[in-house]
């Protein structure tokens, strides 16, 4: 697996996954679920949940030096805790010392659908600042339905190859019907291949699982760093268990108060902002495949390039061609990290010269497509979680056609594709259980919310909104490009977060770096 993809945090954008899985949507707890029980540090768990809260993990070596792995059980359905259970994969690396151990620090890179264990073992457990790793056991659990935790499955590798090449910017009703059918086939595949877990992979249930893990690890409170979608998971935990919320850092925040349509539109604008930053940098380079005149000219050239690919895809040296959909995905993938901009310039130049392989490789890495043509379950879990967490943004092709101008206003480059991507949950086989609402988490300890001013996937205003909703929110701002801020090179950001995690000193609300 490409280690670079594990280092990135995830909030999957619509234009790549709505045709693939509507990304980055959020929602609240199901009103039908019972109140969560207490455990270590709170009231005793209910009799039905006591066996879960009291279980002992059998830690073992798992093929990665210094890391241990275990399997934790949780109720499949918290409304029926005496029923079936689900197995969740957990991994940890113990605190290195020196200094007094502060307990466990749970990490989640986002998605939804990204493997937290993969992230821990490839990066967080070895790459987080040494003072943090010295004091905490670094821990990750793959959320239910993700990677090693009874993963959601939807399509075979060849089926996914066809799915990712469907035209995601329909020009007429016939093309729209083809896209709609692709979404329906995807949803039917998930229902057929995922079984009992599919209705029970919501963010609320994953947050309840985190509380079971907290108790099993012996921690009085949950200490947590969540990035991207992981911020919504962390905020949901704080809402459910404010008295058990320890030091929470939510980096690249999502806004839980927004319904799916607004989230999708805001994210569309976020990627437009990121592209403008890329274009402004590109036109200053010695060689720019989008010209050297201006950002506006570069934007027009990219739109023209996409239109040409829509009409005539370019070869890649394999059976798949590079069309508009996969090219868009490759461009979007590079918006997460300005360190990828040189690679994007090179890939765009190659595609313009008739070689689509480099840009296709960027899209494949984003989709977690392996060399053998198989796919990790990131895209499948992403759809399953998102479609449970919020009611669909759109339920008909007519509704999308009506909304396209609004999305194109938010992003002339990506707007049309993002609008159509938001249709996928309209055909999901399981009704949504969550709803958009502000999260206050009254009574929780200070929660640090980090926002990056030109973040493509989680626009800065979402961080401002979440910090304002939380009764104990502290907004920490990074003025920069890319997705998320912690561990990305800002000493100011890292120092502030390290001080909070190690010493409990939350930054002043409104601090800027």
C-alpha angles and dihedrals in degrees: 000000000000104000091208092067090055092053092059122085119228139237101145114221123229098236090062101037111020084077075041108021131330103254137214099009120147140196146172137257122294111260089221095063121098123243112276117257126238127248137166105359095019142043118322118274119254116269091254093053098038094091090056095047091045099047122123120226119228101220117202140166112274108191098273116098114254094003125112128199135202142167122241126194125221133172112275087218118023089201087064104032093166090061130076123334134218126219118232125195116230132185135182144176114207124240110278098211158201104153135039114310111248097197129253128339112203117205132195125180098201134236104123089251102034116129109250090194092053089050092048096049096041099041126346097054092051105019105045113105110291094236089058094047089047093061104033138055100234108226137181135180122194102232117242111286093020129112107303097010105083092297124221111243127197118154138017120245095262090046090052091050089057092043095054091052097054112119105262095188104060116199096192142013093271092057090043091054090051091053092046090052090051090055091048092050091049092051092046090052091053091050092048098045104033102055124179097000098062097085091045108056099093124138090246091058091046089052090052088051089055090057091052088051091049090055094044090052089053097243121147091208136019117250111194146170113199125179128200109331085008087073090064090048090051094045090050089053090051090050093051097039110022093156091055095046112115126171107343124183115188110190121188093013129216124212111238092190095069124090119230097266093054093044090052093047093048092050090050089057090047092059090047089055091049092049091052089055090050092047093048089054094043097056089055093056125097088245124027121170089208096057131257103258108090146315090265091053092047089051092052091048093052091049089050090049091052091048091053091050090050089058099035122014118207126235122260103190092261138067093280120077126209108250131167096279097054092040090054090051091051092051093047092050090060092053091073094070129025087211086073094057096093090052090050092051090052093046093050091050091050092049091050087054091053101266111113096172099098094050091044089053090055091052091047092052090050092051091044092240111168127219091257091059096255123126131220114236096254094109094044095050090044092060094042094053097041095048091052095045099056139015112258120278091223134013102185140040090237090060091053094048087054092049098046096090090054091052094044089054088055091048124007088189103045106012101100093049093046092051093053091044089062091065096074099087089054088079099042115135095220122063117241114260099191135066135198115266139144116268116222102166090196112204096025122131117255111303117205113218115194123201130183114210096224099030108149101201101038108029117221093245089065090062090049090051097047093047088052093049095051112084089219099030120144115194116217114186130203114195101213151081132283136047117303127349114225112103094005098111106281109125089192093057095041094048092051094048094043090052090053096047095045104031102021091239106142115205118253111272109263097024112159130204 
